Amino acid sequence: MKIRTRIFPAIIVVLLPFLSASFLKAASARQDKPAEKSQRETKSEERIFIPKEVKAVIQEGLASRQGRRDIPFSLFKYFYFPARENLHAVFIFKAKNADLGFAPAAAPQAPQAPAGGTQKPGQDQAPPAPTPAPEPAASSLLQAKIHVFLQFHQLQNGSPVKVVKEVYIPVVLEADAASYDPEKVEWFSTAFPFPPGDYLLAMAIAPPDPAFGKIGVSYLEFSLPDALALGERLDMTPVVFIKQMDRMESPEMQSDVHKGYFTYSVLRVVPNIENVILPGETVEIFYFVFGCQPVDGQKYDLEASYEVRKDGQAKIRWENQAYDFSLISQPLPMKQTLLIKDEKGDRQEAHDLEAGTYALIIKLKDKVSGKAVEKTVEFEVK
């Protein structure tokens, strides 16, 4: 099946200054040794404080990875993308609205009514009584104020050996009172730049209580690859199913928490976080390729094949696609071509995929170096 290629050329031009030369060029392009870079970051970054009450709760479940459930939430997925000197790691967590403490936002104060009219000279009637101030209207906005704490541990043989980063994020979430559903589970994102390595993220959520009597904790192990250590291998970032991608005016300069989207450089990305699609829907995938060899400057010669399988049988195959850049966005229309044989004769028809679980197989080859990589991404049609 033929498909169109889309690589967001305008967005790629904007991202070029953000992407590290160590990912886009040869290994010699990196200027900092790990120790030198670590010393420089320590000097330039502000130390973030996590209260001792929160640290104690994090430590309780660190070995077993069993977090406290005062505020039930779960870290369940992460993505990563290249960034200058590091990787841009995006962490996804979900929580039920009712557990986040939404309450009506403070209504704006109504203006005070003026005092009664001024009596003119010679008038003997009393001035009119002051007009009572109107009752403030109920706010249509709900808010949840929470503290989010991130504690990153370096892993060695699967065990945390030291804390390498601590982050505090004050968060104010908002919801429309008319459509608010306390039972709905929402997903949220936060992101942070990190060097390659194996880590454990301990995330804590607490309401704005100085005593920290209510704390929720969740843990997530994650690994970030070293593009310079790939040798003769290609690698790919996790493949993201995209619902919408927009350009922001400027990159986000500090960590924040977002509901229903994540940010990457100047991109605001709404992913299909569960990889669940409707029959006939076109899937837009987004990923980055590590370890490819440039032809000239930052141009590459990459070729990818895409195939959908169910129970080991091919359902859709598309024509091979060529790319000259390692940041790739590709739409894939989920239509299978079936051979129909009936009284009208033999013919081919395009049909939607039936409901069920499928595997998207991506085979990518660097035609310059001959290196190749294959990835499988599961998705569901409902």
C-alpha positions as CSV (number, residue, x, y, z in Angstrom):
1,M,0.0,0.0,0.0
2,K,1.2,3.5,-0.8
3,I,1.6,6.0,1.9
4,R,2.6,9.6,2.0
5,T,5.7,10.8,3.9
6,R,5.6,13.7,6.3
7,I,8.6,14.7,8.4
8,F,7.5,18.1,9.6
9,P,10.4,20.0,7.8
10,A,9.6,23.3,9.4
11,I,9.6,21.9,12.8
12,I,12.9,20.0,12.2
13,V,14.6,23.2,11.2
14,V,13.5,24.7,14.5
15,L,14.7,21.6,16.4
16,L,18.2,21.5,14.9
17,P,19.8,23.9,17.4
18,F,18.1,21.9,20.2
19,L,19.4,18.5,19.1
20,S,22.9,17.6,20.3
21,A,25.6,17.2,17.7
22,S,26.6,14.0,19.5
23,F,23.4,12.4,18.3
24,L,23.5,13.9,14.8
25,K,27.2,13.6,13.9
26,A,30.1,11.4,14.7
27,A,31.1,10.5,18.3
28,S,33.9,13.0,18.2
29,A,31.5,15.9,18.2
30,R,30.9,15.6,21.9
31,Q,33.0,18.2,23.7
32,D,32.4,17.3,27.3
33,K,33.6,14.3,29.1
34,P,31.0,12.9,31.5
35,A,32.9,14.0,34.6
36,E,33.5,17.5,33.3
37,K,29.8,17.9,32.3
38,S,28.7,16.7,35.7
39,Q,30.9,19.2,37.5
40,R,29.6,22.0,35.3
41,E,26.0,21.1,35.9
42,T,26.5,20.9,39.7
43,K,27.9,24.4,39.7
44,S,25.2,25.9,37.5
45,E,22.1,24.2,38.9
46,E,20.2,25.2,42.0
47,R,19.8,22.5,44.7
48,I,16.2,21.5,45.0
49,F,14.8,20.8,48.5
50,I,12.5,17.8,49.3
51,P,11.2,17.9,52.8
52,K,12.4,15.2,55.2
53,E,8.8,13.9,55.7
54,V,8.6,13.2,52.0
55,K,12.0,11.7,51.7
56,A,11.2,9.3,54.6
57,V,8.1,8.1,52.8
58,I,10.0,7.7,49.5
59,Q,12.7,5.7,51.3
60,E,10.1,3.3,52.9
61,G,9.2,1.7,49.5
62,L,12.4,2.2,47.6
63,A,13.7,-1.4,47.8
64,S,10.3,-3.0,47.0
65,R,9.2,-0.2,44.6
66,Q,5.9,-0.3,46.6
67,G,4.7,3.3,47.0
68,R,2.4,4.8,49.7
69,R,-1.2,5.1,48.4
70,D,-2.5,8.1,50.5
71,I,-2.9,9.7,47.1
72,P,-3.3,6.8,44.6
73,F,-1.5,7.5,41.3
74,S,0.9,5.5,39.1
75,L,3.9,6.2,36.9
76,F,3.3,3.8,34.0
77,K,5.2,5.0,30.8
78,Y,8.1,7.1,29.6
79,F,9.5,8.4,26.4
80,Y,12.8,10.0,25.5
81,F,14.1,12.2,22.7
82,P,17.6,13.6,21.8
83,A,18.4,17.0,23.4
84,R,21.5,19.1,23.7
85,E,24.1,17.1,25.6
86,N,21.4,15.0,27.2
87,L,18.2,13.1,26.5
88,H,14.8,14.7,27.0
89,A,13.0,12.2,29.3
90,V,9.2,12.4,29.5
91,F,7.4,10.6,32.3
92,I,3.6,9.8,32.2
93,F,1.5,9.2,35.3
94,K,-2.2,8.9,35.9
95,A,-4.5,9.7,38.8
96,K,-8.3,9.9,39.5
97,N,-9.7,13.4,39.8
98,A,-11.3,12.7,43.2
99,D,-7.9,11.8,44.6
100,L,-6.3,15.1,43.6
101,G,-8.4,17.3,45.9
102,F,-10.3,19.4,43.3
103,A,-12.4,22.2,45.0
104,P,-14.2,25.4,43.8
105,A,-11.7,28.1,43.0
106,A,-12.0,31.3,45.0
107,A,-14.7,33.5,43.4
108,P,-13.6,37.0,42.6
109,Q,-14.8,39.6,45.1
110,A,-17.8,41.6,43.9
111,P,-17.3,45.4,43.8
112,Q,-18.8,47.3,46.8
113,A,-22.0,49.2,46.0
114,P,-21.6,52.9,46.3
115,A,-23.1,54.8,49.2
116,G,-26.5,56.5,48.8
117,G,-26.8,59.6,46.5
118,T,-25.6,63.0,47.6
119,Q,-28.3,65.3,48.9
120,K,-28.5,68.6,47.1
121,P,-28.7,71.8,49.2
122,G,-32.2,72.7,50.2
123,Q,-33.5,69.1,49.8
124,D,-35.2,67.8,53.0
125,Q,-35.9,64.2,51.9
126,A,-33.5,61.5,53.1
127,P,-31.0,60.1,50.7
128,P,-31.8,56.7,49.2
129,A,-30.6,53.6,51.2
130,P,-27.3,52.1,50.1
131,T,-27.8,49.4,47.4
132,P,-26.7,46.0,48.8
133,A,-23.7,44.4,47.2
134,P,-24.6,41.5,44.9
135,E,-23.8,38.0,46.0
136,P,-20.6,36.7,44.3
137,A,-21.4,34.2,41.6
138,A,-20.3,30.6,42.2
139,S,-17.1,29.9,40.4
140,S,-17.3,27.6,37.4
141,L,-13.7,26.7,37.9
142,L,-12.3,23.9,40.1
143,Q,-8.7,23.8,41.2
144,A,-6.4,21.2,42.8
145,K,-3.2,22.4,44.3
146,I,-0.5,19.8,44.8
147,H,3.2,19.5,45.5
148,V,5.1,17.2,43.1
149,F,8.5,15.9,44.1
150,L,10.9,14.0,41.8
151,Q,13.8,12.1,43.2
152,F,16.1,10.4,40.6
153,H,18.3,7.5,41.7
154,Q,21.2,6.0,39.7
155,L,20.8,2.3,39.4
156,Q,23.6,-0.3,39.5
157,N,22.7,-3.9,38.8
158,G,19.1,-3.0,39.4
159,S,19.7,-1.4,42.8
160,P,19.6,2.3,43.7
161,V,23.1,3.5,44.6
162,K,22.8,7.3,44.9
163,V,20.4,10.2,44.4
164,V,21.5,12.2,41.3
165,K,18.7,14.7,41.1
166,E,15.9,16.2,43.1
167,V,13.1,18.4,41.6
168,Y,10.2,20.2,43.2
169,I,7.2,21.3,41.1
170,P,4.3,23.3,42.6
171,V,1.2,22.5,40.5
172,V,-2.2,24.0,40.1
173,L,-4.6,21.9,38.1
174,E,-7.9,23.3,36.8
175,A,-11.1,21.8,35.6
176,D,-14.5,23.1,34.4
177,A,-17.1,22.4,37.2
178,A,-19.8,21.7,34.6
179,S,-17.9,18.8,33.0
180,Y,-15.9,17.6,36.0
181,D,-16.1,13.9,36.7
182,P,-14.5,12.9,40.0
183,E,-14.2,9.2,38.9
184,K,-12.4,10.0,35.7
185,V,-8.7,8.9,35.5
186,E,-6.6,11.6,33.8
187,W,-3.0,11.2,32.7
188,F,-0.3,13.8,33.2
189,S,3.3,14.4,32.0
190,T,6.5,15.9,33.4
191,A,9.9,16.0,31.7
192,F,13.5,16.5,32.6
193,P,16.9,16.4,30.7
194,F,19.1,13.5,31.7
195,P,22.4,11.9,30.5
196,P,22.4,8.3,29.4
197,G,22.2,5.7,32.1
198,D,19.9,3.5,34.2
199,Y,17.7,5.2,36.8
200,L,14.9,4.9,39.2
201,L,12.4,7.7,39.5
202,A,10.6,8.1,42.8
203,M,7.7,10.5,42.5
204,A,5.7,11.9,45.4
205,I,2.5,13.9,45.4
206,A,1.2,15.8,48.4
207,P,-1.5,18.4,49.0
208,P,-0.4,21.9,50.3
209,D,-0.3,20.7,54.0
210,P,2.8,21.9,55.9
211,A,2.6,18.8,58.0
212,F,2.7,16.5,55.0
213,G,0.3,14.1,56.6
214,K,-0.9,12.7,53.3
215,I,1.6,11.6,50.6
216,G,1.3,9.4,47.5
217,V,4.5,7.8,46.1
218,S,5.1,5.8,42.8
219,Y,8.3,4.4,41.3
220,L,9.5,3.9,37.7
221,E,12.7,2.4,36.4
222,F,13.9,3.8,33.2
223,S,17.0,3.5,30.9
224,L,18.4,6.1,28.5
225,P,20.7,4.9,25.8
226,D,24.2,6.3,25.0
227,A,24.1,7.0,21.3
228,L,27.9,7.1,21.2
229,A,28.2,3.6,22.6
230,L,26.0,1.9,20.0
231,G,28.9,0.9,17.8
232,E,27.6,-1.0,14.8
233,R,24.0,-0.9,15.9
234,L,21.1,1.4,15.1
235,D,18.6,2.2,17.8
236,M,15.3,4.1,18.0
237,T,13.5,6.1,20.7
238,P,10.2,4.7,21.9
239,V,7.6,5.1,19.1
240,V,4.9,7.6,20.0
241,F,1.4,7.5,18.5
242,I,0.5,11.1,17.8
243,K,-2.9,12.7,18.0
244,Q,-1.8,16.3,17.6
245,M,1.5,18.2,17.4
246,D,1.8,22.0,17.6
247,R,4.7,24.4,17.7
248,M,5.0,26.6,20.8
249,E,6.5,30.1,20.7
250,S,9.5,29.0,22.8
251,P,10.9,25.9,24.6
252,E,9.8,25.2,28.1
253,M,12.6,26.3,30.3
254,Q,11.7,24.6,33.6
255,S,10.0,21.4,34.6
256,D,6.2,21.5,34.9
257,V,3.2,19.1,35.0
258,H,0.8,19.0,32.0
259,K,-2.6,17.3,31.7
260,G,-3.1,15.4,28.4
261,Y,0.1,16.4,26.6
262,F,3.9,16.7,26.9
263,T,6.4,19.2,25.6
264,Y,9.6,18.6,23.7
265,S,11.7,21.6,22.8
266,V,9.2,23.9,20.9
267,L,6.7,21.0,20.4
268,R,3.5,20.5,22.2
269,V,2.6,16.9,21.6
270,V,-0.8,15.2,22.4
271,P,0.0,11.5,22.1
272,N,-2.3,8.5,21.9
273,I,-1.1,7.4,25.2
274,E,-2.8,3.9,25.2
275,N,-2.2,3.2,21.5
276,V,-5.9,2.6,21.0
277,I,-7.5,3.6,17.7
278,L,-10.8,3.5,16.0
279,P,-11.5,1.4,12.9
280,G,-10.3,3.2,9.8
281,E,-8.2,5.7,11.8
282,T,-4.8,6.8,10.5
283,V,-2.0,6.3,12.9
284,E,0.7,9.0,13.1
285,I,4.0,7.7,14.5
286,F,6.9,9.8,15.8
287,Y,10.4,8.6,16.6
288,F,14.1,9.4,16.4
289,V,16.9,7.1,15.0
290,F,20.2,6.8,16.8
291,G,23.5,5.7,15.3
292,C,22.9,6.5,11.6
293,Q,25.7,7.8,9.5
294,P,25.2,11.1,7.6
295,V,25.7,11.4,3.9
296,D,26.5,15.1,3.9
297,G,26.3,17.3,7.0
298,Q,23.0,16.4,8.7
299,K,21.4,14.6,5.8
300,Y,20.9,10.8,6.0
301,D,19.8,8.0,3.7
302,L,17.4,5.9,5.7
303,E,14.8,3.4,4.5
304,A,11.9,2.0,6.6
305,S,9.3,-0.7,6.0
306,Y,6.1,-0.9,8.0
307,E,3.8,-3.9,8.5
308,V,0.8,-4.7,10.6
309,R,0.5,-8.2,11.9
310,K,-2.2,-10.1,13.9
311,D,-1.4,-13.5,15.4
312,G,1.7,-13.6,13.3
313,Q,-0.1,-13.0,10.0
314,A,0.5,-9.9,7.9
315,K,-2.6,-7.7,7.6
316,I,-1.1,-4.5,6.0
317,R,2.1,-3.8,4.2
318,W,3.1,-0.4,2.9
319,E,5.7,0.6,0.4
320,N,9.1,1.3,1.8
321,Q,9.7,4.9,2.8
322,A,12.9,6.9,2.4
323,Y,14.0,9.6,4.9
324,D,16.9,12.1,4.8
325,F,16.6,13.0,8.5
326,S,16.7,11.0,11.7
327,L,13.7,12.6,13.4
328,I,10.7,10.9,11.7
329,S,6.9,11.4,11.6
330,Q,5.0,9.0,9.5
331,P,1.2,8.6,8.9
332,L,0.0,5.1,8.4
333,P,-3.6,4.6,7.2
334,M,-5.0,1.5,8.9
335,K,-6.8,0.1,5.8
336,Q,-6.2,-3.5,4.7
337,T,-6.6,-4.6,1.1
338,L,-8.6,-7.8,0.8
339,L,-9.2,-10.0,-2.3
340,I,-12.9,-10.5,-2.7
341,K,-14.2,-13.4,-4.7
342,D,-18.0,-13.6,-5.4
343,E,-20.5,-13.7,-8.2
344,K,-19.3,-10.2,-9.2
345,G,-15.9,-11.6,-9.9
346,D,-12.5,-11.2,-8.2
347,R,-11.6,-7.7,-7.0
348,Q,-9.6,-5.9,-4.3
349,E,-11.3,-3.8,-1.6
350,A,-10.0,-1.6,1.2
351,H,-11.4,-2.6,4.6
352,D,-10.9,-1.4,8.1
353,L,-9.1,-3.5,10.6
354,E,-11.3,-5.5,12.8
355,A,-11.4,-5.0,16.6
356,G,-8.5,-6.6,18.3
357,T,-4.8,-6.3,19.3
358,Y,-2.2,-5.8,16.5
359,A,1.6,-5.4,16.2
360,L,3.2,-2.7,14.1
361,I,6.6,-3.9,12.8
362,I,9.1,-1.2,11.9
363,K,12.2,-2.3,10.1
364,L,14.7,0.6,9.5
365,K,18.0,0.5,7.6
366,D,20.8,3.0,7.3
367,K,21.8,2.6,3.6
368,V,25.1,4.4,4.2
369,S,26.5,2.2,7.0
370,G,24.3,-0.9,6.3
371,K,23.2,-1.0,10.0
372,A,19.6,-1.9,10.7
373,V,17.1,-2.0,13.6
374,E,13.6,-3.6,14.1
375,K,11.0,-2.5,16.5
376,T,7.5,-3.9,17.4
377,V,4.8,-1.6,18.8
378,E,1.5,-3.1,20.0
379,F,-1.8,-1.3,19.4
380,E,-5.5,-2.0,19.7
381,V,-8.4,-1.3,17.5
382,K,-11.7,-0.8,19.3
